[in-house]
Amino acid sequence: MILPTKHIRPERALLTIGAEILAALRGPMTVSRVWDEVRRRRGGSVEHAPIAYDWFVLALDLLFAMKAVEFEGGLLRKGTE
C-alpha cells in the first residue's frame, strides 16, 4: 500500500500520492485546498487515475507520521524537521 506492488500501480502508492501532496503544498493551506490542488493536478494527466478522498487522507496520515507535514491552526504545512 505504501510502496507499489504487483497489485498497486506506482501512481496509486501512498508514497507517490504523498509526493504529489508535498508538491502541491506551496505554503500553509487547508486540507480541502490541498485536496482540490492534488485532484486538479491528477485530472490533467492521462497516466494518473483519480484517487478517492480516503486514499488521499491515508497518504496525508503517512506524511504526518513521517513528520513531513504539520497541522496547526487548521492549516497544513511542510514539516520543519
C-alpha positions as CSV (number, residue, x, y, z in Angstrom):
1,M,0.0,0.0,0.0
2,I,2.8,2.4,0.8
3,L,5.0,1.2,-1.9
4,P,4.0,-0.1,-5.4
5,T,3.4,-3.8,-5.6
6,K,2.2,-6.1,-8.3
7,H,-1.3,-5.2,-7.2
8,I,-0.8,-1.5,-6.6
9,R,0.3,0.6,-9.5
10,P,3.1,3.2,-8.8
11,E,0.7,6.1,-9.3
12,R,-1.7,4.7,-6.6
13,A,1.0,4.0,-4.0
14,L,0.7,6.2,-0.9
15,L,4.3,7.3,-1.3
16,T,3.6,8.6,-4.8
17,I,0.5,10.4,-3.7
18,G,2.4,11.8,-0.7
19,A,5.0,13.3,-3.1
20,E,2.1,14.9,-5.0
21,I,0.7,16.3,-1.8
22,L,4.1,17.8,-0.9
23,A,4.4,19.2,-4.5
24,A,1.0,20.8,-4.2
25,L,1.7,22.2,-0.7
26,R,3.3,25.5,-1.7
27,G,2.6,27.2,1.7
28,P,0.2,26.8,4.6
29,M,-3.1,25.5,3.1
30,T,-6.3,23.9,4.4
31,V,-6.7,20.2,3.8
32,S,-9.6,20.8,1.4
33,R,-7.4,23.2,-0.6
34,V,-4.6,20.6,-0.9
35,W,-7.2,18.0,-1.9
36,D,-8.5,20.3,-4.6
37,E,-5.0,21.0,-5.9
38,V,-4.0,17.3,-6.0
39,R,-7.2,16.4,-7.8
40,R,-6.6,19.3,-10.3
41,R,-3.1,18.1,-11.0
42,R,-4.1,14.5,-11.4
43,G,-7.0,15.4,-13.6
44,G,-4.8,16.8,-16.3
45,S,-2.6,13.7,-16.6
46,V,-3.7,10.6,-18.6
47,E,-1.4,8.3,-16.7
48,H,-2.8,9.2,-13.2
49,A,-6.1,7.7,-12.2
50,P,-8.3,9.7,-9.9
51,I,-8.0,8.9,-6.3
52,A,-10.6,8.7,-3.6
53,Y,-10.6,11.1,-0.6
54,D,-9.9,8.2,1.8
55,W,-6.8,7.3,-0.2
56,F,-5.7,11.0,-0.1
57,V,-6.2,11.0,3.7
58,L,-4.1,7.8,4.1
59,A,-1.3,9.5,2.2
60,L,-1.7,12.5,4.4
61,D,-1.5,10.3,7.5
62,L,1.7,8.7,6.2
63,L,3.3,12.2,5.7
64,F,2.2,13.2,9.2
65,A,3.7,10.0,10.7
66,M,6.9,10.7,8.8
67,K,6.8,14.4,10.1
68,A,6.9,15.6,6.5
69,V,3.8,17.7,7.2
70,E,2.5,19.6,10.2
71,F,-1.1,20.6,11.0
72,E,-1.6,23.7,13.1
73,G,-4.3,26.2,13.4
74,G,-6.4,24.5,10.7
75,L,-3.6,24.7,8.2
76,L,-1.4,22.1,6.7
77,R,2.3,22.9,6.0
78,K,5.5,21.1,5.2
79,G,7.4,19.8,8.2
80,T,10.3,21.8,9.5
81,E,12.4,18.8,10.8
